[in-house]
Amino acid sequence: MGNEAAAFGAIHAGVNVVAGYPGTPSTEILETVAKNNDGSIHVEWSVNEKAAMEVAAGAAYSGARALVTMKQVGLNVAADPLMSLSYVGVKGGMVVVSADDPGPISSQTEQDTRTFAMFSKLPVFDPSSPEEAYQMMKDAFELSEKIGSPVLFRPTTRVCHGCASVEISDSYDKNIPDGFVKDTQRWVIFPRTSFLNHQKIEKRNPELGKELSSYRFNTVTKRSGRKGIAAGGISWAYLNEVLTRIPEAKDVSLFRVGTPFPFPEKAALEFLDGLDEVLCLEELDPVIERALIYTAGKYHLGVTIHGKHDGCVRTAGENSPESVLSDVGSFLAVKIPESRKLPEKPETPVRPPVLCAGCPHRASFYAVKQAMKGKKAVFCGDIGCYTLGNAAPLDMVDTCLCMGADVTIAQGIKAVDKDTTAFSFIGDSTFFASGITGVVNAVYNKNDIILIVLDNSTTAMTGHQPHPGTGITMMDFFEKKKEGIREDIANKVSIEQILKGIGVEFVETVDPFDQKKAVETVKKAADLSGVRAIIFKAPCIALEKPKALYEVDADRCKSCHKCINEIGCPAISMKDGKAFIERTLCYGCSLCEQVCPFDAISQKGGAL
């Protein structure tokens, strides 16, 4: 997989420190390093992306080769230190992986890390395949050390999760850090220092662009025709796939851009020479397109650049072999016959994302909903599995902006809509990542909210990574797993103690599957004022085996649909006019039994 290839690229490049925060599509990079760590690499899931960036920076200040991993929205969290690092620089190589998610498939935004590279004035590598992800990683470390600056590494989802046979090196680079050397003129970011370094960066980048024109992944293929196609990232791979189906493209010149910033202008001039029209294929922003338009204008070249700005290619979403085939056919005025088109994909069932059967979040949401029935309330959600609480029939997520925003959005709503009860829902991992400051803000400003911490003892949505509340780190997690040691689910950093230490006076921990107590606790909190917190604690279904399963007694079932219409468990459906529980999906959570008004649901036998 592309993420695994990038990880092995870092290991073989002699990486010393790897820090990150889990986020699809980047997660497996750090996990792969941890799985293949011989003990010489410090690997950690940091509490958030900002912390990861700063840990890596400290390591790079000390001469280490450091890797930071995150998804594109995580780069927003890490932007503060990264922007300053652009000015301060590093001593050891520092590569920042920001995996973009065109589509978006599992993200809030379609932001483009290449644009962030231009904004931060940092070089960016844009691999088009798992093979390139492996090869470019070493190049990225070497460039970082050469220029004394972090560099960005931007794989996209189809590169991260695509698979290929990758030939990896037998030899490993060994990097031995020489340690931190005190130098306040270098490592302390005074305004005067930043001003001088800014001037150096502005001189460096154009020269670097010229140098990168001869980089092995910036290639120009000149042909006899008057048309050309420029592409980068996964779009380059798609282009090469579809060109075999368009013989009319045999005379089209090609330009592959592996380092979109600083732009390889010299290579671009070679490509543009003698061309009348160029088509740009890329995801997401028109980075290559704008650079070619700028280059053509700068050198007064009579060439028309087509792409996103004139509607020749889509402006949002990911590309595909099918879309690239259509774009190239239109550009060349070629009608692609059916015999040359790509095989049609088979129809797949529509499966909207839902909370898993047995998920404790369903019970937590339902308890709050029951407690607040008939009362005015707003439910502010967050990023994670619990975002799926917005779906019918729960309908318990009224807002969702970014990680940690549930706590502060609720405060803003309550400040204006004073007669509503403001709830904020946050997961245990997100609480550590970005929720604590919002709670401090609420206590300090005497805000009136009810914080609901959905503690399932894992970072579930991104693949069940550990976090501070689990007491497991990436340095020992996989070794313990190999030795067959099962860690108990326990709070090593206690959310309850943190909340009390902040100054939250009402803090209660409840099992959400004890619905009677859960509802009573929410009602109790709703009758109070100030900042109140309820921790609904029950493990994710992936962390424990199913309990005894539930069945429906058809004779007792009155076909009221309450078990379906109120909790929306995917294990429950109607069969022959009666409620039916699919045993292969049931986890024995007991919520349906507690909801049924006719005692028609009960445990029958052990788990499958």
C-alpha positions in Angstrom: 0.0 0.0 0.0 1.1 3.5 -0.7 1.2 4.4 3.0 3.3 1.4 3.7 5.6 2.3 0.9 6.1 5.8 2.3 6.8 4.3 5.7 9.5 2.0 4.4 10.9 4.9 2.4 11.3 6.8 5.7 12.8 3.8 7.5 15.3 3.2 4.7 16.1 6.9 4.7 17.3 6.5 8.3 14.4 8.3 10.1 15.0 8.7 13.8 11.7 10.2 15.1 8.1 9.7 13.8 5.2 11.6 15.3 1.7 12.1 14.1 -2.0 12.1 14.7 -4.3 9.5 13.1 -6.4 10.7 10.2 -7.5 8.9 7.0 -5.9 8.6 4.5 -2.5 9.0 6.3 -2.9 6.7 9.3 -1.0 3.6 8.2 2.2 5.4 7.6 3.0 5.8 11.3 1.6 2.4 12.1 3.8 0.7 9.5 6.9 2.4 11.0 5.8 1.2 14.5 5.3 -2.4 13.3 8.7 -2.5 11.6 10.6 -0.6 14.3 13.7 -2.3 15.6 13.7 -0.1 18.6 16.0 2.6 17.2 13.1 4.9 16.0 11.0 6.9 18.4 7.4 6.5 17.3 4.4 8.2 18.8 0.8 9.1 18.3 1.0 12.7 19.6 -2.0 14.2 21.3 -2.7 16.3 18.2 -1.0 17.5 15.0 0.4 20.6 16.5 2.1 18.6 19.2 3.4 16.1 16.6 4.9 18.9 14.5 6.7 20.4 17.5 8.1 17.1 18.7 9.5 16.5 15.2 10.9 20.0 15.1 12.8 19.5 18.3 14.2 16.3 17.0 15.2 17.9 13.7 16.8 20.8 15.7 18.9 18.1 17.2 20.1 16.6 13.9 17.6 13.8 13.7 15.7 12.8 10.6 12.1 13.4 11.6 8.8 12.5 10.0 5.4 14.0 10.8 2.1 12.4 9.5 -1.4 13.8 9.3 -4.3 14.4 6.9 -4.9 17.7 5.2 -7.2 19.1 7.8 -4.7 18.1 10.4 -2.2 20.5 8.7 -4.5 23.3 9.8 -4.0 22.3 13.4 -0.2 22.2 12.8 0.0 25.3 10.8 1.1 27.6 13.6 4.5 25.8 14.3 4.9 24.9 10.6 4.7 28.5 9.4 7.3 29.5 11.9 9.5 26.5 11.0 9.5 27.7 7.5 11.4 30.8 8.8 13.5 29.2 11.5 14.5 26.1 9.5 15.9 22.8 10.8 19.2 21.0 11.1 18.2 17.4 10.5 15.8 16.4 7.6 12.2 17.0 8.4 9.4 15.7 6.2 5.8 16.6 6.9 3.3 14.2 5.3 -0.1 15.9 4.7 -2.3 13.3 2.9 -5.0 15.0 0.8 -8.5 13.6 0.4 -10.0 14.5 -3.0 -13.7 13.6 -3.1 -13.7 14.2 -0.2 -14.1 10.6 0.9 -13.7 11.0 4.6 -12.9 14.6 5.4 -14.5 18.0 6.0 -12.7 19.8 3.2 -11.0 19.3 -0.2 -8.1 21.6 0.6 -4.9 21.2 -1.4 -1.6 20.9 0.5 0.2 22.1 -2.7 -1.5 25.5 -2.1 -0.4 25.4 1.5 3.1 24.8 0.3 3.1 28.0 -1.7 1.6 29.9 1.2 4.2 28.5 3.6 7.0 28.8 1.0 8.0 25.2 1.6 8.9 22.6 -1.1 6.3 19.9 -1.8 6.6 16.4 -3.2 3.6 15.0 -5.0 3.9 11.2 -5.7 1.7 9.6 -8.3 2.0 6.0 -7.2 3.1 3.8 -4.2 6.4 3.3 -6.0 7.0 7.0 -6.1 5.9 7.4 -2.5 8.7 5.1 -1.5 11.4 6.6 -3.8 10.4 10.3 -3.1 10.6 9.9 0.6 14.4 9.6 0.7 14.6 12.5 -1.8 12.5 14.6 0.5 14.8 14.0 3.5 17.9 14.8 1.4 16.4 18.0 0.1 15.3 19.0 3.6 18.8 18.6 4.9 20.3 20.4 1.9 18.2 23.5 2.3 17.8 23.4 6.1 14.0 23.5 5.9 11.0 21.2 6.4 9.5 19.9 3.2 5.9 18.8 2.6 5.0 15.4 1.2 1.5 15.2 -0.4 0.1 11.8 -1.2 -3.6 11.7 -2.0 -6.1 9.0 -1.0 -5.7 6.8 -4.1 -1.9 6.9 -3.7 -2.1 6.3 0.1 -4.5 3.3 -0.3 -3.6 2.1 -3.7 -1.4 -1.1 -3.9 1.5 -2.0 -6.0 4.6 -4.2 -6.1 7.4 -2.0 -4.8 11.0 -2.9 -5.0 12.6 -1.7 -1.8 16.3 -1.3 -1.0 18.3 -3.9 1.0 20.4 -1.1 2.5 19.4 1.3 5.1 20.7 4.8 5.5 21.9 5.4 9.1 21.5 8.9 10.5 23.2 9.6 13.8 22.0 12.9 15.3 24.7 15.1 16.8 22.4 16.5 19.4 21.0 20.0 20.1 23.6 22.8 19.8 22.5 26.1 21.6 22.3 29.0 19.2 19.7 31.6 20.1 20.2 33.5 16.8 19.1 30.4 15.0 16.5 28.7 17.2 14.8 31.7 18.8 12.3 33.3 16.3 12.9 37.1 16.9 11.2 39.4 14.4 14.5 40.6 13.0 15.6 37.0 12.4 12.3 36.2 10.6 12.7 39.3 8.4 16.2 38.3 7.3 15.2 34.6 6.8 12.2 35.6 4.8 14.6 37.4 2.3 16.7 34.2 2.1 13.7 32.0 1.4 12.5 34.3 -1.4 15.9 34.0 -3.0 16.2 30.3 -2.4 12.9 29.1 -3.9 13.4 30.3 -7.5 16.8 28.8 -7.6 15.4 25.6 -6.1 12.8 25.6 -8.8 15.5 25.7 -11.5 17.4 22.9 -9.7 14.3 20.7 -9.4 13.7 21.0 -13.2 16.2 18.2 -13.6 14.6 16.1 -10.7 13.8 12.6 -11.9 10.1 12.9 -11.2 9.8 16.2 -13.2 9.9 14.9 -16.7 9.3 16.3 -20.1 8.4 14.1 -23.1 8.6 16.3 -26.3 6.7 15.1 -29.4 6.0 16.5 -32.8 2.4 17.8 -32.2 1.3 21.3 -31.2 -0.6 20.1 -28.1 0.6 19.1 -24.7 -0.7 17.6 -21.4 0.6 18.4 -18.0 -0.3 16.3 -14.9 0.8 15.6 -11.4 0.0 13.2 -8.6 -2.4 10.3 -9.2 -3.7 12.2 -12.3 -0.3 11.4 -14.0 -0.9 7.7 -13.4 -4.5 8.0 -14.8 -3.1 9.8 -17.8 -0.6 7.1 -18.6 -3.4 4.5 -18.2 -5.8 6.1 -20.7 -3.2 7.2 -23.3 -3.0 3.5 -24.5 -6.7 3.9 -25.5 -6.1 7.1 -27.5 -3.7 6.5 -30.4 -4.5 10.0 -31.6 -2.4 11.2 -28.6 0.8 9.8 -30.0 2.1 13.3 -31.0 1.1 15.0 -27.7 3.9 16.3 -25.5 3.8 15.3 -21.8 4.9 17.1 -18.6 5.0 15.2 -15.3 5.2 17.5 -12.3 6.5 15.8 -9.1 7.4 18.9 -7.2 4.7 21.5 -7.9 6.4 24.0 -5.6 8.9 25.5 -6.1 7.7 25.1 -9.7 10.3 23.6 -12.1 10.1 26.5 -14.4 13.0 25.5 -16.7 11.4 22.1 -17.4 8.1 23.9 -18.0 9.7 26.2 -20.6 11.1 23.1 -22.4 7.6 21.6 -22.4 5.8 24.7 -23.6 8.2 25.4 -26.4 6.4 25.1 -29.7 3.0 24.2 -28.3 -0.3 26.0 -29.0 -2.5 24.4 -26.4 -2.0 22.6 -23.1 -4.4 20.6 -20.9 -3.7 20.5 -17.1 -4.8 17.4 -15.2 -4.6 17.6 -11.4 -6.5 17.3 -8.1 -7.7 19.7 -6.5 -6.5 23.3 -7.0 -5.2 24.5 -10.4 -1.6 24.6 -9.0 0.2 23.4 -12.1 -2.3 25.2 -14.3 -1.7 28.6 -12.7 2.1 28.1 -12.7 2.0 27.3 -16.5 -0.2 30.4 -17.1 2.2 32.5 -15.2 5.2 31.0 -17.0 3.6 31.5 -20.4 2.8 35.1 -19.5 6.3 35.8 -18.0 8.0 34.7 -21.2 5.4 36.0 -23.6 4.6 32.5 -25.0 1.6 32.2 -27.4 0.2 29.1 -25.8 -3.3 28.6 -24.4 -3.5 26.7 -21.0 -6.7 24.8 -20.4 -7.9 23.3 -17.2 -10.1 24.3 -14.3 -10.3 28.0 -14.9 -12.0 27.5 -18.3 -14.1 24.5 -17.4 -12.2 21.9 -19.4 -11.8 19.7 -16.3 -13.8 19.5 -13.1 -13.1 22.0 -10.4 -13.9 19.7 -7.4 -13.7 16.1 -6.5 -11.2 13.5 -7.4 -10.2 12.5 -10.9 -10.5 9.0 -12.3 -9.3 7.1 -15.3 -12.8 7.6 -16.8 -12.8 11.3 -16.2 -9.2 11.7 -17.6 -10.2 9.7 -20.7 -13.1 12.0 -21.3 -11.0 15.1 -20.6 -8.2 14.1 -23.0 -10.7 13.0 -25.7 -12.4 16.4 -25.5 -9.1 18.2 -25.6 -8.0 16.3 -28.7 -11.5 16.5 -30.3 -11.5 12.8 -30.4 -14.7 10.8 -29.9 -13.7 7.7 -27.9 -15.5 4.6 -29.3 -17.1 2.2 -27.0 -14.4 -0.4 -27.7 -11.7 1.9 -26.3 -13.6 3.0 -23.2 -12.8 1.6 -19.8 -14.9 -1.3 -18.6 -18.0 -0.2 -16.7 -17.8 -0.6 -12.9 -20.3 -3.0 -11.4 -23.2 -1.5 -9.4 -22.5 -1.6 -5.7 -25.2 -1.3 -3.0 -25.7 2.0 -1.4 -24.6 1.8 2.2 -24.9 5.0 4.1 -22.5 5.2 7.1 -24.2 4.3 10.4 -23.1 3.6 13.9 -22.2 -0.1 14.3 -24.6 -2.5 15.9 -23.8 -2.5 19.6 -22.0 0.9 19.4 -22.1 2.5 22.9 -22.6 6.0 21.2 -26.1 4.9 20.1 -27.1 4.3 23.7 -25.5 7.6 24.8 -27.4 9.6 22.2 -30.6 7.8 23.0 -30.3 8.5 26.7 -29.8 12.2 26.1 -32.7 12.3 23.6 -35.0 10.6 26.1 -34.0 12.9 28.9 -34.6 16.0 26.9 -37.8 14.9 25.2 -40.2 17.9 25.0 -37.5 20.4 26.0 -35.6 22.9 23.9 -32.0 21.7 23.4 -29.2 21.9 20.8 -26.8 19.1 20.3 -23.3 20.1 19.1 -21.3 17.3 17.6 -17.7 16.7 16.6 -15.4 14.7 14.3 -15.4 11.0 14.8 -17.7 7.9 14.8 -20.2 9.9 16.8 -20.8 12.3 13.9 -23.0 9.5 12.7 -25.4 10.3 15.4 -26.8 12.9 13.0 -28.6 10.1 11.0 -32.2 9.2 11.5 -33.7 8.0 13.7 -31.4 9.4 16.4 -31.0 12.9 14.7 -28.7 14.0 17.6 -26.0 16.1 15.8 -27.1 19.7 15.0 -23.6 21.1 14.3 -20.2 19.7 13.3 -17.4 22.0 12.3 -14.0 20.6 13.3 -12.2 18.7 16.1 -13.0 20.2 19.4 -15.5 22.8 18.1 -18.5 21.0 19.8 -17.5 22.5 23.2 -17.0 26.1 22.0 -19.8 26.1 19.4 -22.2 25.1 22.2 -20.9 28.1 24.3 -21.6 30.5 21.4 -25.1 29.2 20.8 -26.0 29.3 24.5 -24.7 32.9 24.7 -27.3 34.0 22.1 -30.1 31.4 22.6 -30.3 31.6 26.4 -33.5 29.5 26.8 -32.0 26.4 25.1 -30.0 23.6 26.9 -26.7 23.4 25.0 -25.0 20.0 24.8 -21.6 19.2 23.3 -20.7 15.7 22.3 -17.0 14.8 22.1 -15.1 11.5 21.9 -12.3 10.5 24.3 -9.5 10.8 21.7 -10.8 14.2 20.5 -11.1 15.4 24.1 -7.4 15.0 24.5 -6.6 16.3 21.0 -8.5 19.6 21.1 -11.4 19.5 23.7 -9.6 20.5 26.9 -9.0 24.1 26.0 -12.7 24.6 25.1 -13.7 23.3 28.5 -11.3 25.6 30.2 -12.8 28.5 28.2 -16.3 27.5 29.3 -15.3 27.3 33.0 -13.3 30.6 32.9 -16.1 32.5 31.2 -18.8 30.9 33.4 -20.6 29.4 30.4 -23.6 27.2 30.7 -23.2 23.9 28.8 -23.5 20.2 29.3 -20.4 18.3 28.1 -21.0 14.7 27.0 -17.7 12.7 26.7 -18.3 9.6 24.7 -15.5 7.4 26.0 -15.1 4.2 24.1 -11.4 3.9 25.0 -10.0 4.1 21.5 -9.7 6.3 18.4 -12.3 4.3 16.6 -13.0 6.0 13.3 -9.4 6.0 12.0 -8.6 2.4 13.0 -8.6 2.0 16.8 -5.3 3.8 17.6 -4.4 4.3 21.3 -4.5 7.7 22.9 -3.6 9.2 26.3 -6.6 7.6 28.0 -5.6 4.1 27.0 -2.1 4.0 28.6 -0.7 2.4 25.4 1.9 4.0 23.3 3.2 3.2 19.8 6.6 2.3 21.3 5.2 -0.7 23.2 1.8 -1.4 21.6 2.9 -3.7 18.8 5.5 -5.5 21.0 2.9 -6.3 23.6 0.6 -7.5 20.9 3.3 -9.8 19.6 3.9 -11.2 23.1 0.2 -11.9 23.5 -0.4 -9.4 26.3 -3.9 -8.0 26.4 -4.1 -4.5 27.8 -7.2 -3.9 30.0 -9.3 -0.9 29.0 -8.4 1.7 31.6 -7.9 5.4 31.8 -4.2 6.1 32.3 -4.8 9.8 31.9 -8.2 10.3 33.6 -10.7 12.4 31.8 -12.7 12.7 35.0 -9.7 14.0 37.0 -8.8 16.5 34.2 -12.4 17.9 34.2 -12.4 18.2 38.0 -8.9 19.8 37.9 -10.1 22.4 35.4 -12.9 23.3 37.8 -16.0 21.4 36.5 -17.9 20.6 39.7 -20.5 18.2 38.2 -18.7 15.2 36.7 -20.4 11.8 36.6 -19.3 8.6 34.8 -22.1 6.4 33.6 -22.5 3.2 31.5 -24.7 4.2 28.6 -26.2 0.7 28.5 -27.7 1.3 31.9 -30.4 3.4 30.3 -32.3 4.2 33.4 -29.3 5.6 35.2 -28.1 7.3 32.1 -31.4 9.2 31.5 -31.6 10.1 35.2 -28.0 11.5 35.1 -28.8 13.7 32.0 -32.0 15.0 33.7 -30.0 15.8 36.8 -27.4 17.7 34.8 -30.0 19.6 32.9 -31.5 20.9 36.1 -28.2 22.5 37.1 -26.3 25.5 35.6 -22.7 26.2 34.7 -20.4 23.6 33.1 -21.6 20.1 33.8 -19.9 16.9 32.4 -21.2 13.4 31.9 -18.7 10.7 30.8 -20.6 7.9 29.0 -18.0 5.1 29.3 -18.3 1.8 27.4 -15.7 0.1 25.1 -15.9 0.2 21.3 -17.3 -3.1 20.0 -13.9 -3.7 18.3 -12.3 -4.0 21.7 -14.3 -6.8 23.2 -16.1 -10.0 22.1 -19.9 -10.0 21.6 -22.0 -10.9 24.6 -24.9 -13.3 24.6 -27.0 -12.3 21.6 -30.6 -11.1 21.5 -33.6 -12.6 19.7 -37.2 -11.4 19.2 -40.1 -13.5 20.5 -42.5 -13.2 17.5 -45.5 -14.0 19.7 -44.8 -11.1 22.0 -43.8 -8.6 19.2 -46.7 -6.2 18.4 -45.0 -4.8 15.3 -44.8 -1.4 16.9 -41.5 -0.6 15.1 -40.1 1.2 18.2 -36.9 -0.8 18.2 -36.3 0.3 14.6 -37.8 3.8 14.6 -36.0 5.0 17.8 -32.5 3.5 17.9 -31.8 2.6 14.3 -29.6 -0.4 15.0 -28.5 -2.1 11.7 -28.9 -5.5 13.2 -32.7 -5.0 13.6 -35.2 -5.2 10.7 -38.7 -6.4 10.0 -39.3 -10.0 8.8 -42.7 -11.4 8.2 -44.3 -8.4 9.9 -42.3 -8.8 13.1 -39.1 -7.3 14.4 -36.1 -9.5 13.6 -32.5 -9.4 14.9 -29.7 -10.6 12.6 -27.5 -12.7 14.9 -24.4 -12.2 12.8 -24.6 -8.4 13.5 -25.8 -8.4 17.1 -23.2 -7.6 19.8 -25.5 -8.2 22.8 -25.5 -4.6 23.9 -29.1 -4.8 25.4 -30.3 -1.4 24.2 -33.1 -2.9 22.1 -34.3 -5.0 25.1 -34.6 -1.8 27.2 -36.4 0.0 24.4 -39.0 -2.7 23.7 -42.3 -1.9 25.5 -43.6 -5.5 25.3 -40.7 -7.5 26.6 -40.4 -9.2 23.2 -36.6 -9.0 23.1 -34.3 -11.1 25.3 -31.0 -12.8 25.3 -30.9 -16.3 23.7 -27.8 -18.3 23.9 -24.1 -17.3 23.6 -22.3 -15.2 21.0 -21.7 -16.6 17.6 
